Each structure stands twice: as structure tokens, then as C-alpha cells.
Amino acid sequence: MKFTASQIAGILEGEVEGNPEITVHKLSKIEEGEDGSLTFLANPKYTPYIYSTQASITIVNRSFKPEHVLKTTLIKVDDAYESFSKLLEYYNQAKNIKTGIENPVFLSESASYGTGLYLGAFSYVGEYVKMGNDVKIYPNVYIGDNVTIGNNVTVFAGAKIYSDTQIGNNCVIHSGVILGADGFGFVPNGSGEFSKVPQTGNVVLEDNVDVGAGTTIDRATLGSTILRKGVKLDNQIQIAHNVEIGEHTVIAAQTGIAGSTKIGKNCLIGGQVGIVGHIVIGDRVKIQAQSGIGRNIKDGEILQGSPSLHYGDFNKSYVHFKNLPKLVNRLEELEKNKTSE
């Protein structure tokens, strides 16, 4: 796909300085720009590159005033970074416009779908599945019976969606995701073995949820495992049965959340965090990477460490921990001096 500078300026409500008819067909970093590419300048430390870049078009802030001759055509906007992000989204949507049903697929006669469906080859859609408008199902996806999928949902290749899962509007499910596998429920049966507890619930994703590649979300034992609207999950996260995650909470890679824990709204959780089951984490909580959470957390707390401490207390303690060898040496010297007296 090719776009002219004037077309891009129209999308971004920007102003062209240079050749309005020059075209681009790819994106680039400003320092690696080449003919036919589009780039942007937002960070002042990259300003020198605008005079050497070979990019055909560069998005800049309206306040930018060149001090030397430019080879690149400028599009001036209020916020270059925000505008470039908007353009990336537009480009991504345009690139992923696919419709139609490829062959071979299995699409149950009892399944229903709206307009604009794309169903990639070797996908399986089970009994009584309901899909809204503009749903994109990439190849090798499994969708079990009684699954409900809203409008404008993308499920990338190789994802597995177990029966009874409910997915809202504008969700993105990346490759390798598993929604609705059995929760980890076993009880000792008295003979040294463990009996499985049937997992009869489901998984519910509300609107605008993103689930990163390789993430697994288990179905509830009873009821639902729920991700509220706007939740964003990184890759390779484990969410156990009956967990509930509040609106607009963001979780980084390799975090594990044990069963029946409730997490509030607008939380920020770093990578490799471990959270025990059956606790409540409040709203606006921030948890630093590799922390271990084993207790209820109040609204607005900032935590670090394993087991976790308040962020400020952790930093103070860490200073002492780094100085521990020196403190030990001082104690040993004091003991020696005391013995020699």
C-alpha cells in the first residue's frame, strides 16, 4: 500500500511542508530512513538525524523549525509521537483487512457470524458459536462449543478457545493463547492420590481486552474467571481459576496469579510477579518486577521484593543489605578489640 504525504496529513490533521504528492510504502526509524519510508521525530536528541535521513516523509511537531536544508518532506502535527502511534494503528488495521472463509475449515452448521468474517485455513468452529461483525480468525485456531465472540475481535494463529468462553468487543487474542483450560483443582482422596475437581465454569473477557502470546487463562471451578474491560496482558502469563482482574489493569510477562484472587482497577503489575490465591489487591496498586505477593493489598500501595514490602521500605532495606558485609566486618573488629582488652 502506498500513501501520499497529503493523504497522511489528512489522516493526522497535519500540515505538509515539502512535496505533498511524495509517496511512502513502509515505516522506518529516523536514523535508518530510506527512500519510500515514513518516520517521525519526537525526541530532541534525534534531531540531528532529520538532516541526514533518507526517509521520504517525517512527522514532526508544529514547533519544529529546521536549521539546515532537509531532503525529507515534513508533516507538522500537534504531537509527533501520538500522531505516529495513531498512524501505526491505522496501518495495522489496513494491513490486516481480511475477509472470507478459507479452505479447509470446519464451521459448524449451528454457528453464526456477522459481516466481515475472516476464517483462516485449518480453523475449527464448534457448535452454537456466535461471532459478531468484523471478527478475524487466523489459521489453526480452535473455538469450542458455545463460545461467544463480540464485534471487531482478532484471534491470531494457533490460539485455543475452550467451550463456553465469552469474549467482548474489540479484543485481541494473540498466538498460542489458551482460554478456558481446566483450573488446577485436585483434592487428596485418602489413598495418597489426588482426585480431580471438575471445572464447570468459564472465562469471560469484557470489551477492549488484549491477551499476549502464550498466555493461559483457566476456566472457573464454578462461575467465571473474569477480565474486566480494558485489561492488557503481556506474553506468557498464567491466570488461574476464578481470578478476577479489574478494569484497565496492565500485567507484564511471566506473572502468575493463583486461584480466586481479586485484583482491582488501574493496577500496574511488573514481570515475573507471583501472586498467591484467595487474596484481594486494591485499585491503583503498583507491583515491581519479581515481587512475591502473599497478603491483601490496600488501594494505591507500591510494592517490591519477595515477600513484598512497601516500595520505600524495600529500598531502605536494600541499602542496608548491600552494606551487610561491611557491617559484619565492623562487628568482627569490635569483637576482636573487646577480646584483646
C-alpha positions as CSV (number, residue, x, y, z in Angstrom):
1,M,0.0,0.0,0.0
2,K,1.2,3.5,-0.9
3,F,0.2,6.7,0.7
4,T,1.0,10.3,-0.3
5,A,2.0,13.0,2.2
6,S,-1.3,14.8,1.6
7,Q,-3.2,11.6,2.5
8,I,-1.3,11.1,5.6
9,A,-1.6,14.7,6.6
10,G,-5.4,14.4,6.2
11,I,-5.5,11.4,8.5
12,L,-3.4,13.2,11.1
13,E,-4.9,16.7,10.6
14,G,-1.4,17.9,9.9
15,E,0.3,20.4,7.6
16,V,2.7,19.4,4.7
17,E,5.9,21.2,4.2
18,G,7.5,19.9,1.0
19,N,6.2,17.7,-1.7
20,P,2.5,16.8,-0.9
21,E,2.5,14.1,-3.6
22,I,5.5,12.1,-2.5
23,T,4.6,8.5,-1.6
24,V,5.6,6.1,1.1
25,H,5.0,2.3,1.5
26,K,6.9,1.4,4.6
27,L,7.9,2.7,8.1
28,S,11.4,3.2,9.5
29,K,13.4,4.7,12.3
30,I,14.6,8.2,11.6
31,E,18.3,7.1,11.7
32,E,17.6,4.2,9.3
33,G,15.2,6.0,6.9
34,E,15.4,5.3,3.2
35,D,13.6,6.3,0.1
36,G,9.9,5.4,0.3
37,S,9.7,5.2,4.1
38,L,7.9,7.2,6.7
39,T,9.4,8.2,10.0
40,F,8.9,10.6,12.9
41,L,10.9,13.0,15.2
42,A,9.6,13.4,18.8
43,N,12.7,13.1,21.0
44,P,15.0,16.1,20.6
45,K,18.2,14.0,20.9
46,Y,17.3,12.5,17.5
47,T,17.1,15.9,15.8
48,P,20.5,15.6,14.0
49,Y,19.2,12.6,12.1
50,I,16.5,14.7,10.4
51,Y,19.1,16.4,8.3
52,S,20.6,13.1,7.1
53,T,17.7,10.8,6.9
54,Q,16.7,9.4,3.6
55,A,13.1,8.9,4.7
56,S,10.6,10.4,2.2
57,I,8.3,11.8,4.9
58,T,9.0,12.7,8.5
59,I,6.3,13.6,11.1
60,V,7.4,16.4,13.4
61,N,5.8,18.7,16.0
62,R,4.5,22.0,14.7
63,S,7.1,23.8,16.8
64,F,10.0,22.3,14.8
65,K,12.0,24.8,12.8
66,P,14.8,23.3,10.6
67,E,18.2,24.9,10.9
68,H,19.6,23.3,7.7
69,V,18.2,22.1,4.3
70,L,16.1,19.0,4.5
71,K,15.7,16.2,2.0
72,T,12.6,14.8,3.7
73,T,9.0,16.2,3.4
74,L,7.6,17.2,6.7
75,I,4.2,16.7,8.1
76,K,3.7,19.0,11.1
77,V,1.3,17.9,13.8
78,D,0.5,18.9,17.4
79,D,2.2,15.8,18.9
80,A,4.5,13.8,16.6
81,Y,4.7,10.7,18.8
82,E,0.9,10.5,19.3
83,S,0.3,11.0,15.6
84,F,2.8,8.3,14.6
85,S,1.2,5.9,17.1
86,K,-2.2,6.7,15.5
87,L,-0.7,6.1,12.1
88,L,0.7,2.8,13.2
89,E,-2.8,1.7,14.4
90,Y,-4.3,2.8,11.1
91,Y,-1.6,1.0,9.1
92,N,-2.0,-2.2,11.2
93,Q,-5.8,-2.2,10.6
94,A,-5.3,-1.6,6.9
95,K,-2.7,-4.4,6.7
96,N,-5.0,-6.9,8.5
97,I,-8.2,-6.3,6.5
98,K,-9.1,-9.9,5.6
99,T,-12.5,-11.3,4.8
100,G,-13.8,-14.7,3.6
101,I,-13.6,-18.3,4.6
102,E,-10.6,-20.2,3.5
103,N,-10.4,-23.9,2.8
104,P,-10.2,-26.3,4.6
105,V,-12.0,-25.2,7.8
106,F,-14.6,-26.8,10.0
107,L,-17.5,-24.4,10.6
108,S,-20.4,-25.9,12.5
109,E,-23.8,-25.5,10.9
110,S,-25.2,-24.2,14.2
111,A,-22.5,-21.5,14.4
112,S,-23.5,-17.9,13.5
113,Y,-21.4,-14.9,12.4
114,G,-21.9,-11.3,11.3
115,T,-20.5,-9.3,8.4
116,G,-16.8,-9.1,7.5
117,L,-15.8,-12.5,8.9
118,Y,-12.3,-13.9,8.1
119,L,-11.8,-17.5,9.0
120,G,-8.3,-18.8,8.2
121,A,-7.5,-22.3,6.9
122,F,-7.5,-25.3,9.3
123,S,-9.6,-23.5,11.9
124,Y,-12.3,-25.2,13.9
125,V,-15.5,-23.5,15.0
126,G,-17.7,-25.6,17.2
127,E,-21.4,-26.0,17.9
128,Y,-23.5,-22.9,18.6
129,V,-20.6,-20.5,18.4
130,K,-21.7,-16.9,18.0
131,M,-19.4,-14.3,16.3
132,G,-20.2,-10.7,15.7
133,N,-19.2,-8.4,12.9
134,D,-15.6,-8.0,11.6
135,V,-14.2,-11.0,13.5
136,K,-10.8,-12.2,12.2
137,I,-9.9,-15.8,13.0
138,Y,-6.4,-16.7,11.7
139,P,-5.3,-20.2,10.7
140,N,-5.2,-23.1,13.1
141,V,-7.5,-21.6,15.7
142,Y,-9.7,-23.9,17.8
143,I,-13.0,-22.4,19.0
144,G,-15.1,-24.8,21.2
145,D,-18.8,-25.1,21.6
146,N,-21.0,-22.3,22.9
147,V,-18.3,-19.7,22.6
148,T,-19.5,-16.1,22.2
149,I,-17.3,-13.5,20.4
150,G,-18.2,-9.8,20.0
151,N,-17.5,-7.4,17.2
152,N,-14.1,-6.4,15.9
153,V,-12.2,-9.2,17.6
154,T,-9.0,-10.7,16.3
155,V,-7.8,-14.2,17.2
156,F,-4.3,-14.8,15.9
157,A,-3.0,-18.2,14.6
158,G,-2.9,-21.2,16.9
159,A,-5.0,-19.8,19.7
160,K,-7.3,-22.3,21.6
161,I,-10.6,-21.1,23.0
162,Y,-12.4,-23.7,25.0
163,S,-16.1,-24.1,25.3
164,D,-18.4,-21.5,26.9
165,T,-15.8,-18.7,26.8
166,Q,-17.2,-15.2,26.3
167,I,-15.2,-12.6,24.5
168,G,-16.4,-9.0,24.3
169,N,-15.9,-6.3,21.6
170,N,-12.6,-5.1,20.3
171,C,-10.5,-7.8,21.9
172,V,-7.2,-9.1,20.6
173,I,-6.1,-12.7,21.3
174,H,-2.5,-13.4,20.2
175,S,-0.9,-16.7,19.0
176,G,-0.7,-19.6,21.4
177,V,-3.2,-18.2,23.9
178,I,-5.4,-20.8,25.7
179,L,-8.6,-19.5,27.1
180,G,-10.7,-21.9,29.3
181,A,-8.4,-24.8,30.1
182,D,-9.2,-26.5,33.4
183,G,-8.2,-24.8,36.6
184,F,-5.6,-26.6,38.8
185,G,-8.1,-28.3,41.1
186,F,-7.2,-31.5,42.9
187,V,-8.0,-32.9,46.3
188,P,-6.3,-35.8,48.2
189,N,-8.6,-38.8,48.2
190,G,-7.1,-40.6,51.3
191,S,-5.1,-43.2,49.4
192,G,-2.1,-41.0,48.6
193,E,-3.5,-39.9,45.3
194,F,-5.4,-36.8,44.1
195,S,-8.8,-36.6,42.6
196,K,-9.7,-34.0,40.1
197,V,-12.3,-31.4,41.0
198,P,-14.5,-30.8,37.9
199,Q,-14.0,-27.3,36.4
200,T,-17.5,-26.3,35.3
201,G,-17.2,-22.6,34.9
202,N,-15.9,-20.4,32.1
203,V,-13.7,-17.5,31.1
204,V,-15.1,-14.0,30.4
205,L,-13.2,-11.2,28.7
206,E,-15.0,-7.9,28.6
207,D,-14.5,-5.3,25.9
208,N,-11.1,-4.0,24.8
209,V,-9.0,-6.7,26.4
210,D,-5.7,-7.7,24.9
211,V,-4.1,-11.1,25.7
212,G,-0.4,-11.6,24.8
213,A,1.1,-14.6,23.1
214,G,1.3,-17.8,25.1
215,T,-0.8,-16.6,27.9
216,T,-3.2,-19.1,29.6
217,I,-6.4,-18.2,31.4
218,D,-8.1,-21.1,33.3
219,R,-11.9,-21.6,33.5
220,A,-13.5,-21.2,36.9
221,T,-14.4,-24.2,39.1
222,L,-17.9,-22.5,39.4
223,G,-18.8,-19.2,38.0
224,S,-16.3,-17.3,35.8
225,T,-12.7,-16.2,35.6
226,I,-13.2,-12.6,34.6
227,L,-11.0,-9.9,32.9
228,R,-12.8,-6.6,33.1
229,K,-12.8,-4.1,30.2
230,G,-9.5,-2.6,29.1
231,V,-7.3,-5.2,30.8
232,K,-3.9,-5.6,28.9
233,L,-1.9,-8.8,29.4
234,D,1.7,-9.3,28.1
235,N,3.0,-12.7,26.9
236,Q,3.3,-15.9,28.9
237,I,1.1,-15.0,31.8
238,Q,-0.8,-17.6,33.9
239,I,-4.1,-16.7,35.3
240,A,-5.8,-19.4,37.5
241,H,-9.4,-20.4,38.0
242,N,-11.9,-17.8,39.4
243,V,-9.4,-14.9,39.3
244,E,-10.9,-11.5,38.6
245,I,-8.9,-8.6,37.2
246,G,-10.3,-5.1,37.4
247,E,-10.7,-2.5,34.6
248,H,-7.6,-1.2,32.8
249,T,-5.1,-3.2,34.8
250,V,-1.9,-3.9,33.0
251,I,0.3,-7.0,33.7
252,A,3.7,-7.8,32.3
253,A,5.2,-11.1,31.1
254,Q,5.6,-14.3,33.1
255,T,3.4,-13.2,36.0
256,G,1.4,-15.9,37.7
257,I,-1.8,-15.4,39.6
258,A,-3.2,-18.2,41.8
259,G,-6.9,-19.1,42.1
260,S,-9.7,-16.9,43.3
261,T,-7.5,-13.8,43.8
262,K,-9.3,-10.5,43.0
263,I,-7.2,-7.6,41.5
264,G,-8.6,-4.1,41.4
265,K,-8.8,-1.4,38.7
266,N,-5.9,0.5,37.1
267,C,-3.1,-1.7,38.6
268,L,0.3,-1.9,37.1
269,I,2.0,-5.3,37.7
270,G,5.6,-5.9,36.5
271,G,7.1,-9.0,35.0
272,Q,7.6,-12.3,36.9
273,V,5.4,-11.3,39.8
274,G,3.9,-14.2,41.8
275,I,0.6,-13.7,43.5
276,V,-0.9,-16.3,45.9
277,G,-4.6,-17.3,45.8
278,H,-7.6,-16.1,47.7
279,I,-6.4,-12.5,48.4
280,V,-7.7,-9.1,47.4
281,I,-5.5,-6.5,45.7
282,G,-6.9,-3.0,45.7
283,D,-7.2,-0.3,43.0
284,R,-4.2,1.6,41.6
285,V,-1.7,-0.8,43.1
286,K,1.8,-0.9,41.6
287,I,3.9,-4.1,41.9
288,Q,7.5,-4.1,40.8
289,A,9.0,-6.9,38.8
290,Q,9.8,-10.3,40.5
291,S,7.8,-9.4,43.6
292,G,6.0,-12.1,45.6
293,I,2.6,-11.1,46.9
294,G,1.2,-13.1,49.8
295,R,-1.3,-10.8,51.5
296,N,-4.2,-8.5,50.8
297,I,-3.0,-5.2,49.4
298,K,-4.8,-1.8,50.0
299,D,-5.6,0.8,47.3
300,G,-2.6,2.7,46.0
301,E,0.2,0.6,47.5
302,I,3.6,0.3,45.7
303,L,5.3,-2.9,46.4
304,Q,8.6,-4.6,45.7
305,G,10.5,-7.7,46.9
306,S,9.7,-11.3,47.8
307,P,7.9,-11.4,50.1
308,S,6.9,-8.0,49.1
309,L,7.5,-4.8,51.1
310,H,6.3,-1.3,50.7
311,Y,8.4,0.2,47.9
312,G,10.1,2.8,50.1
313,D,10.8,0.3,52.9
314,F,12.3,-2.1,50.3
315,N,14.7,0.5,49.0
316,K,15.8,1.4,52.6
317,S,16.3,-2.2,53.5
318,Y,18.2,-2.9,50.3
319,V,20.7,-0.1,51.2
320,H,21.4,-2.0,54.5
321,F,21.6,-5.3,52.7
322,K,24.3,-4.0,50.3
323,N,26.3,-2.8,53.3
324,L,25.9,-6.0,55.2
325,P,29.5,-7.3,54.6
326,K,30.9,-4.0,55.9
327,L,28.7,-4.2,58.9
328,V,29.8,-7.8,59.7
329,N,33.5,-6.7,59.3
330,R,32.9,-3.9,61.8
331,L,31.2,-6.2,64.3
332,E,34.1,-8.7,64.0
333,E,36.6,-5.9,64.6
334,L,34.7,-4.7,67.6
335,E,34.6,-8.3,69.0
336,K,38.4,-8.7,68.4
337,N,39.1,-5.3,70.2
338,K,36.8,-6.3,73.0
339,T,38.6,-9.7,73.4
340,S,42.0,-8.1,73.4
341,E,41.2,-5.6,76.2
